[in-house]
Amino acid sequence: MTEPITDLLASEVRARRVRLGLTQQDLADMAGVSERFVRFVEQGKPSVQLDSLTAVLETLGLELRLGTRSSEAAKALTRETSAGEAGP
């Protein structure tokens, strides 16, 4: 089973911050967000503001990428889209 995105983000942000020797407050100040927000990201809270998250990631030299998933839901959606394009 794959790791939820919030857990992956939490562990990557925390690990990078620690490697850089920053406290949560240091990171918050540098990214222009609250220390509470940084704490929520590192705890994997599911609802965070994307613009604030982007500021934290940019400050740490990290980026968020989107890609096509290979889940069954994504495969089914692809099949439905392809079938709709086939025409009569």
Secondary structure as the mmCIF struct_conf table of DSSP 4:
data_model
#
loop_
_struct_conf.conf_type_id
_struct_conf.id
_struct_conf.beg_label_comp_id
_struct_conf.beg_label_asym_id
_struct_conf.beg_label_seq_id
_struct_conf.end_label_comp_id
_struct_conf.end_label_asym_id
_struct_conf.end_label_seq_id
HELX_LH_PP_P HELX_LH_PP_P1 THR A 2 PRO A 4
HELX_RH_AL_P HELX_RH_AL_P1 ILE A 5 ARG A 19
TURN_TY1_P TURN_TY1_P1 LEU A 20 GLY A 21
HELX_RH_AL_P HELX_RH_AL_P2 GLN A 24 ALA A 31
TURN_TY1_P TURN_TY1_P2 GLY A 32 GLY A 32
BEND BEND1 VAL A 33 VAL A 33
HELX_RH_AL_P HELX_RH_AL_P3 GLU A 35 GLN A 43
TURN_TY1_P TURN_TY1_P3 GLY A 44 GLY A 44
BEND BEND2 PRO A 46 PRO A 46
HELX_RH_AL_P HELX_RH_AL_P4 LEU A 50 THR A 59
TURN_TY1_P TURN_TY1_P4 LEU A 60 GLY A 61
BEND BEND3 SER A 71 SER A 71
HELX_RH_AL_P HELX_RH_AL_P5 GLU A 72 ALA A 86
#
